[in-house]
């Protein structure tokens, strides 16, 4: 299948996953391939600038995770990370790409795919959210996770936005310190403004209901970080100095576990480093260097 030039807009394609779910993806660029896997609270469009930067030397496939954007699908109560891995497997089979980049939960999906599929030959992960140590020493706000699930059951999206940020450890300091009524009013205003935003990206109102399944997937691998010591592929581990400590600790732990791992920490970057709101060209430069140095496979 022909590939687009780096200056061309991405082409929209889709593939059927194992259970028949339609999984959309965007493809652009030429050269060795890499699949980008998204985390929570974003769709493929949050990778717009990262994909553009990588496409100058790579074929970039931005995979849409099920339940959002180009992969609409109602989540079922039995959903777990195996579904996400099957979706990634389908995209890799359709494109022939064998290198994967993942952010946050997308990083966990990437590691899990590298462990179980046998087709991932190179992996780059940015801050996979593994919870290390017993609570509360791991720094995870489990009370916020419980409130988040209750918020979503009630359909209270402003409260869910607050608690999703608190649970992920990425809430701005002002939001963490504000009285709950004030924080909720701010969240409601943010959601209202986001709804008016123009462009193809999903709104926060679209994405919030699926966050419960992101946290469910993370809980499914809790306490299992040691299993990734079995990885034999080259793995690049990325983090930022402004990110929550538990994420940086997870990256350091994976570096000790994975035999062929390299680690890079970006000064001044946070958890959104690969997104349009972060420093995607900086992240792309590190990813490209790693893939080229290790011989990124899978040029369609």
N, C-alpha and C positions, 0 to 999 in steps of 0.2 A: 504494500500500500504506500502511495506517495506521501512524502512529508512536506509540510509547509516551510517556507523560509522563515528565519527569525523575525523579519520585519512584517510578515503576514499575520493577520489575526488568527487566533487559534481555531481549529476546526472542532466542531462538536460531534462526538460519536457516542455509541453506547454498546453494551454487551449484556447478555443475560447471565446472572449468577446461578449457582447450583440449584437454588430453590425457585428460579424463574424470575427473580426480581431484576428489573431493568436498572443497570448501573451506568450512569453517564460519565463521560470524561472529556477533557479538552486536550488537544494535541497541537504542539507547535515546535518549530525549530528543526534542525538537522544534526546528525551525529549520534554518538552513543546515547542510549536512552536512560531516563530516570523517571520513575513514577512518584508523584507527590501525594501523600496521604494526609488528610486534614485532621485536626483535632476537634474539640468541642466549640460550639458557638461561632461557627464560620462555615462557609461553603468554599467551592473552588476559587471564587473570585478574590478571597483574601490572599491567595497565592499569585495574584496577577503579576506583581512586580518581580517576585522571586522567579516565576516561570519565564518572564521576559528576559531577565538577566541570564538565566541558565540556557535559554534557547539560542544564544549566540554560539554555543559550542556543543549543545546537546539537543536531542529530541526529548521534549518535556511532555509528560502525560500527567495532567492534573485530575486525579480520580475523585469523583463525588461520592461521599459515603452515603449509604442508604438512609432514607428518611429526611433528605434535604435537597434543595435545589434541583439538579438534573436527575436525581435518583429518588423520586417521590415514592414512598412506601410506608404504610402504617407499621410502626414497631409492634411486635407481638410480645406478650409477657415472657415468652421463653427466649427472647433475644439474648445472645451473649457474644463474646469476642470471636467465636468461631464463625459466625455469619460475616463479620467484617473481614476476616482472613479469607473466607471463600470469595467475597467480592473482589478483594485485591488479587487473588489467584486468577479470577476470570479476566480482569483487566490486563494482567501480565500475559495471560495466554493469548488474548486478542491482539496485543501490541508487540509481543516478543521481547519486551523490556525485562531486564533481570536485576536492575539496581533500583532501590527504593529509598525515598526520604520520607520521614514522618515527624510530625510535631505533636507533642503532648500525648493524648490518647492515640493519635496517629503513629507516634513513635512506639507505643506499646504494641499496636497492631503490626507495625513493621518488624519488631523483634520477634513477635509470636509467629509471623509468617516465615521469617528466616529460620526459626526453630523447627517448624512442622512441615513446610511445603516442599523443600528441596529444590526450589527454583530461584530463590533469592541469592544472588551471587555477591552483591555489595549492599551494604545498608548504612544509612546516615540517620541518626535520631537526635532530635532536639528536645531535651528535657522530658523524658517519659515520667509520668507521675506514679512512681512506686512509693508506697508508704513503708518506711523502714522503722523497725522498733515498735514496741508496744505503745498504745496510746496512754497518756497524752504526749509521751516523749517524742513521737514522730512529728508533732506540730500540726496534725490534721484536725480541723474543726469538725468533728463528727456530729456535733449538735447542729451545725449549719447544714450538713448533709440531710439529717432527719427533717429539719425545717423545710429544706428545699423540696423534698418529696411531698411533704404535706402541702406546701404552697402550690405545687403543680396539681395535686389532687383537687384543690379548691379552685384552680384556675386563676390564682393570684400571681400574675406575671411580674409586677413590680417587686413583690416580696421574693419571688423566685430568682430574679436577677440579682438582688442583694445577696441572697444566700448562696447562689452559685459562685459568686466572686469570693465570698468569705470562705466557702468550702474549698475552693481551688487555691486559696492563699494569694489571690491576685487583686483583691479589693484595694482601691486607693486608700491611703491613710485617712483622708477626710471622711470617706464612707465608713471605714471601720470605727471611727470615733463618734460619728454623728448619732444623735438619738434616733431610735427606730422610726418614729413618724417622719422626721426630717429626711432620713435616708430613703424611706419609701417614696416620699414626694419627689425627691431627686430622681430616683429610678423611674418613676412614672413619667416624668418630663423627658428623660432620656429615651424611653420607649416610644413616646409620642413623636419626638423629633426624628427618631430612626425610621418610623413608619412613613414619614414624609420624604425620606431620602430617595433620590432618583438613582437608577442604575440597576444592573441585573442581580446584584448580590441579595441573598435572603436577608430579611429583617430579623432583629432580635426576637420579635414576637413569633416569627416562623420557627426559629431555632430553639428557643427555650424549652418547649415541651419534650424535645428529644434528649435534653441534658441528663435526665434521670437514667437513661440507658448508657450514657457515657460513664457516669459514676458507677453504674452496675458493672460495666466492663472492667473498670479499674479495680473494683472490689474483687472481681473474679480472679485477678492475678496477685492479689495482696498476699505477701508472704512467700511468693514463688520466684523472686528475682534470681535466686541461685540457679534456676534451671537454664538461664542464658549463658552459663559457663560452658554449655555444650556447643555453642556456636563456633564454627570454624571459618566463617567468612570474614573478610575485612569489614570492620565496623568503625565509623566515625561518630564520636559522641560529642555533642555540642551543648553548650549552656551559656547563660549570660550572668554577669556579676550582680545585676539588679533583680534577678529572679528569686523566688522564695527558696530558703535554705534547703527544704526537703527535696526539691527538684535537683539542686546542685549536688546534694549528697547521693541521690540515686545515680546520677551520671558518674560520680567518682566510684561508687560501688561497682557499677557495670564495667568501668575501666579496669578495675582489679579482677573482675570475673572473666571477661571475654579475652581470650588469648591474642587475637589479632585486632585489638582495638586501639584507636588513637583518640585523644581528647583535646578539644579546643574550647576555651572559655573566652567569650567576647566581653571586653571591658565596656561597661555602660549599657549593655543590652538586657532586656527583660524577657519574659516568657513569649511576648509577641514579636521577637526578633525576626522570624521569617515572614511575618505578615506585612502587608502594605504599610501598616502603622509603625512597624519596627525599622529594621535596617536590612531589607531583603538583599540588596546588592552585596553587602558585607558577608551575609550568610552564603549567598550564591557563590562568591569567590572561593570560600573554604570548601564548599561542596564540590565545585568543579575541579579544584586542585586535587582533592582526594580521589574523585572518580577517575580523573585522567592518570593520576599517578599509579592507581591500582588497576588500571585497564578496564574502565567501565564497560560491561558487555551490553548486548541487546540493542544494537542499532537496527530499527525496523527497515 
